[in-house]
Every structure is written in C-alpha cells, then in structure tokens.
Amino acid sequence: MSTVLVVDDEPIVRDVVVRYLERDGHKTLEAASGDEARRLLELSSPSLVVLDVMLPGLSGLELCRWIRARSDLPIVMLTARGEEADRIVGLELGADDYLTKPFSPRELAVRVRNLMRRTSEPARGKGQPIAFGDVVIDATAREVRKGGELLRLTLKEFDLLRFFASNPRQVFSRNQLMDRVWGYESALDTGTVTVHVRRLRKKIEQDASRPRHLETVFGAGYRFTP
C-alpha cells in the first residue's frame, strides 16, 4: 500500500485531502509545516508528496528543492489561484504536477492515482533500450544516461522523454501530451508540459537554447527527432 505525505498548514484542507486519499486506498502522513514535513521525510519513505507552496517556516518551494536534491519522489504542488510565478518555479524545481486552490479533492485523488500507477506499473519498454545521440533510455531500469553518465530525471521527465522517443518525428500538442503522459486533459495546465520540456532540454541537449532532439513546432506543439 502506498503512503502519501500531505503537507498543508490548513487543517481543513489536510483533512479533506486525507479522507479522499484514504478512500482511494492510500496510507497518509500529515505535516502542517515544511520543517515538520522534512523531519517526516527523513524518518519515513512516502511514495508521493502533496505539497502546499505557502507554508510557515520552510516554504513549499524550499522543501521541493530539498527533496529534488535527494530523490525523484513524485510531488504534486498546491498553489493559490493566480500565483503563476509560484507554479512555474515549483515546476522548474522538479514538481511533477500542480493544482490551484480551491481545487477538487476528487481531481487531486485522480492525479495522485495516475502518478502512483506510473511509478508502480511494470515497465512497458521491453526490448532494446532507445538510443539517440549520446543518450540511452533504459525503460526497464527507468534510467537515462548521457555520455555514459546517469541523468537524474524526475518521474514525469522520464515518462515524457520516453513517450517522445517512442514516437519519433510525430508532432504532439501540449493538450495531447497532458493526456498521454499525465493522464488527463486540461487546456489550463499546459504550462506543465512547457516547463518539463525546458527541463529535459537542459539535461539531454548539447545546447538547450538550440535543441536538436526536442523541437518546438510553432503553433502545433513539440516533435522528437532522434
């Protein structure tokens, strides 16, 4: 059974989120501050973190950075409506997904379920690793190496790169990528794709400002060229 750490300083929000997650079969841990959450993370090994940006003490963004420096633990961030800067910074720091408050706890449960399924499902890569340039994707091990060096990719960075590499030279819109990689469609959340592509370019391209593999097709979306 998976364990989800819910980090939010609002008791009502924590209570509602916990009830929906436990209804879905997850165990839960709760923290009302970033410092408390960090202590729990040092003592336990949750499968996913639901993390509010605005926290007393250690902020959600600082905690996200701390987590990413140590692991690829899936993170769903919660942000106040209209705080686009926080959402973008959170995604740049390595969050896998986000929701804006007020949000539907049912939708949050679905997104958590999608992320958990992708971490626990057996690899479908089967067969030979995918190679392009000096990059090798090993779907079975969920590893990516560049020039022989292991890259640190988050859950969604890996899923997105693997999807692109499995569908070379096809153009996908941001909405299509949200559906195929994140498991839901939302015209409002396509900035998630934009940030993940930018993060991937920094890790796999020789020159992220002039990408050779993850290309932007203006007005249409993105295309992967081996």
Backbone torsions as a table, in degrees:
resi	resn	phi	psi	omega
1	MET	NA	133.3	-178.4
2	SER	-78.6	153.6	177.9
3	THR	-119.1	129.9	179.7
4	VAL	-112.9	128.0	174.7
5	LEU	-91.4	119.8	-179.6
6	VAL	-103.9	118.1	-175.9
7	VAL	-117.3	108.6	179.5
8	ASP	-159.8	138.6	-177.8
9	ASP	-84.6	-1.5	177.5
10	GLU	-97.2	111.8	-177.6
11	PRO	-56.9	-36.9	-178.9
12	ILE	-65.0	-42.8	179.2
13	VAL	-62.7	-46.7	179.6
14	ARG	-59.0	-44.6	-177.1
15	ASP	-61.1	-46.0	-179.0
16	VAL	-65.5	-46.1	-178.8
17	VAL	-62.4	-44.4	-179.6
18	VAL	-60.9	-42.9	-178.9
19	ARG	-62.8	-41.9	179.4
20	TYR	-68.8	-39.6	179.8
21	LEU	-68.2	-41.3	179.0
22	GLU	-68.4	-32.6	174.8
23	ARG	-62.8	-29.6	178.3
24	ASP	-82.8	-2.0	176.3
25	GLY	99.9	7.2	179.6
26	HIS	-89.9	148.4	164.0
27	LYS	-81.2	156.7	-179.3
28	THR	-135.4	151.9	168.5
29	LEU	-123.9	150.9	-178.0
30	GLU	-126.6	144.2	174.5
31	ALA	-142.9	139.1	-178.5
32	ALA	-99.7	-1.3	179.9
33	SER	-149.8	163.7	178.1
34	GLY	-66.0	-37.9	-179.8
35	ASP	-65.9	-42.0	177.6
36	GLU	-63.7	-40.5	179.3
37	ALA	-63.4	-40.7	179.8
38	ARG	-63.8	-39.9	177.1
39	ARG	-62.2	-41.3	178.5
40	LEU	-64.6	-38.8	179.9
41	LEU	-67.5	-30.4	177.7
42	GLU	-75.0	-23.1	-176.6
43	LEU	-100.4	-21.5	-175.3
44	SER	-134.3	176.2	-178.1
45	SER	-130.5	75.9	178.0
46	PRO	-66.5	161.1	-178.9
47	SER	-89.3	-18.5	-176.4
48	LEU	-163.1	153.2	177.7
49	VAL	-123.2	128.8	168.4
50	VAL	-98.8	116.2	-165.3
51	LEU	-128.0	117.9	175.2
52	ASP	-76.7	143.2	-179.9
53	VAL	-72.3	-45.9	-175.3
54	MET	-88.1	105.4	-178.7
55	LEU	-134.1	150.1	173.8
56	PRO	-70.7	146.2	-179.4
57	GLY	73.2	-127.3	178.3
58	LEU	-63.3	120.6	-176.4
59	SER	-74.6	165.4	177.7
60	GLY	-62.0	-36.8	179.1
61	LEU	-67.3	-41.1	178.1
62	GLU	-66.0	-38.8	178.7
63	LEU	-68.4	-38.0	176.9
64	CYS	-60.0	-44.2	178.4
65	ARG	-62.5	-41.7	179.2
66	TRP	-62.4	-42.9	179.2
67	ILE	-63.7	-46.5	-176.5
68	ARG	-65.4	-26.2	177.8
69	ALA	-71.3	-12.9	-174.8
70	ARG	-119.7	-25.2	-174.6
71	SER	-160.8	172.8	175.4
72	ASP	-104.7	28.2	178.4
73	LEU	-51.9	126.1	-179.7
74	PRO	-60.6	137.5	-178.6
75	ILE	-129.8	127.3	170.0
76	VAL	-110.6	118.7	-177.4
77	MET	-95.6	146.1	176.0
78	LEU	-111.9	127.1	-178.5
79	THR	-129.7	156.2	176.6
80	ALA	-70.1	145.5	-179.7
81	ARG	-58.4	133.1	177.3
82	GLY	91.3	-12.1	-180.0
83	GLU	-85.2	66.4	-176.3
84	GLU	-62.4	-36.2	-179.3
85	ALA	-59.1	-42.3	178.7
86	ASP	-64.1	-40.0	179.8
87	ARG	-62.6	-46.9	-178.1
88	ILE	-64.1	-44.1	179.0
89	VAL	-62.3	-42.2	178.5
90	GLY	-60.1	-43.3	178.2
91	LEU	-66.9	-39.8	178.4
92	GLU	-63.7	-32.0	179.5
93	LEU	-77.3	-12.1	175.6
94	GLY	121.6	7.9	175.7
95	ALA	-63.7	145.6	-178.8
96	ASP	-87.2	-27.0	-177.1
97	ASP	-162.6	168.5	176.8
98	TYR	-151.6	159.6	173.1
99	LEU	-134.3	146.8	177.6
100	THR	-99.7	142.1	177.7
101	LYS	-82.7	144.0	-7.0
102	PRO	-73.1	145.2	-177.0
103	PHE	-127.7	164.3	176.1
104	SER	-84.2	119.7	178.1
105	PRO	-61.1	-27.8	177.1
106	ARG	-66.2	-41.0	178.1
107	GLU	-66.0	-40.2	176.9
108	LEU	-60.2	-43.5	179.7
109	ALA	-60.8	-38.0	179.1
110	VAL	-66.3	-43.0	-179.6
111	ARG	-66.4	-39.4	175.8
112	VAL	-62.2	-43.9	179.5
113	ARG	-59.6	-43.9	-180.0
114	ASN	-62.4	-44.2	179.3
115	LEU	-65.3	-42.7	-179.4
116	MET	-65.6	-37.6	179.4
117	ARG	-63.2	-39.3	-177.8
118	ARG	-72.5	-26.0	177.5
119	THR	-80.5	-26.9	-173.9
120	SER	-100.7	-19.5	-176.5
121	GLU	-70.5	147.3	177.8
122	PRO	-64.4	146.6	-179.0
123	ALA	-61.3	137.5	178.7
124	ARG	-99.3	7.4	-174.6
125	GLY	-64.4	-39.6	174.5
126	LYS	31.9	135.2	178.8
127	GLY	92.6	-160.7	-173.5
128	GLN	-73.8	148.4	172.8
129	PRO	-60.0	156.8	178.2
130	ILE	-96.7	127.8	-178.1
131	ALA	-124.8	140.7	172.5
132	PHE	-152.2	137.1	-174.4
133	GLY	55.3	-129.0	176.9
134	ASP	-105.4	21.8	-178.8
135	VAL	-106.7	136.1	178.1
136	VAL	-128.6	127.4	178.6
137	ILE	-105.6	119.2	176.7
138	ASP	-106.5	99.9	-175.8
139	ALA	-67.5	-34.8	-178.0
140	THR	-64.0	-43.2	-179.9
141	ALA	-89.5	-5.6	-173.6
142	ARG	51.1	51.9	-179.9
143	GLU	-128.1	148.2	173.7
144	VAL	-129.6	130.5	178.0
145	ARG	-121.2	142.3	176.9
146	LYS	-125.3	118.3	-176.0
147	GLY	60.0	30.0	179.6
148	GLY	86.0	-11.5	-179.1
149	GLU	-92.3	134.3	179.6
150	LEU	-70.5	128.1	177.2
151	LEU	-90.9	145.0	175.7
152	ARG	-94.0	103.5	178.7
153	LEU	-112.0	143.5	173.4
154	THR	-75.3	172.3	178.9
155	LEU	-53.0	-50.8	-175.5
156	LYS	-75.5	-30.5	174.2
157	GLU	-61.2	-44.5	179.1
158	PHE	-63.5	-48.3	-178.7
159	ASP	-59.7	-41.4	-178.7
160	LEU	-68.2	-45.2	179.5
161	LEU	-63.1	-43.1	179.8
162	ARG	-63.5	-38.9	178.1
163	PHE	-63.9	-46.2	178.6
164	PHE	-59.1	-49.3	-175.4
165	ALA	-65.5	-26.2	178.8
166	SER	-81.9	-10.1	-178.7
167	ASN	-132.9	61.9	-174.5
168	PRO	-63.9	146.0	173.2
169	ARG	65.1	10.8	174.3
170	GLN	-98.1	139.7	179.8
171	VAL	-92.5	129.8	178.3
172	PHE	-123.8	133.0	175.1
173	SER	-74.3	166.4	178.0
174	ARG	-63.2	-38.9	177.9
175	ASN	-62.7	-40.9	178.9
176	GLN	-64.2	-39.2	179.3
177	LEU	-68.3	-38.4	175.6
178	MET	-59.2	-42.3	-178.7
179	ASP	-68.5	-46.4	-172.4
180	ARG	-79.4	-30.3	-175.5
181	VAL	-104.4	-42.1	-179.1
182	TRP	-91.4	-19.9	175.1
183	GLY	91.6	12.8	175.2
184	TYR	-156.0	159.7	178.3
185	GLU	-107.7	136.8	175.6
186	SER	-161.9	112.7	179.2
187	ALA	-64.0	-19.8	-177.9
188	LEU	-82.3	-18.0	-172.5
189	ASP	-109.0	14.5	-174.8
190	THR	-69.9	-13.0	173.4
191	GLY	-60.9	-25.6	175.8
192	THR	-58.4	-44.7	179.1
193	VAL	-63.8	-46.4	-177.9
194	THR	-56.0	-45.8	-178.1
195	VAL	-69.0	-40.0	179.4
196	HIS	-64.7	-39.0	176.6
197	VAL	-63.2	-42.8	179.4
198	ARG	-61.8	-42.4	178.7
199	ARG	-63.7	-41.8	179.9
200	LEU	-64.0	-41.6	-180.0
201	ARG	-58.2	-40.2	-179.9
202	LYS	-63.6	-26.4	-175.3
203	LYS	-94.2	-31.3	-173.7
204	ILE	-111.0	-20.8	-176.6
205	GLU	-86.5	149.7	173.0
206	GLN	-67.2	-38.9	178.1
207	ASP	-136.2	104.2	-175.4
208	ALA	-62.5	-25.0	179.7
209	SER	-78.6	-16.0	177.3
210	ARG	-133.1	69.9	-173.6
211	PRO	-65.7	137.5	177.1
212	ARG	-99.3	-25.2	-174.8
213	HIS	-105.3	-50.8	179.6
214	LEU	-95.6	91.0	-173.1
215	GLU	-94.9	144.3	172.2
216	THR	-90.1	127.4	173.8
217	VAL	-104.2	101.3	-170.2
218	PHE	-57.6	129.8	179.8
219	GLY	82.8	-3.6	-176.8
220	ALA	-127.0	-40.8	-178.0
221	GLY	145.6	-130.6	-176.6
222	TYR	-132.1	154.0	178.4
223	ARG	-139.2	139.4	176.8
224	PHE	-99.6	126.4	177.3
225	THR	-118.0	116.6	-177.5
226	PRO	-61.5	NA	NA
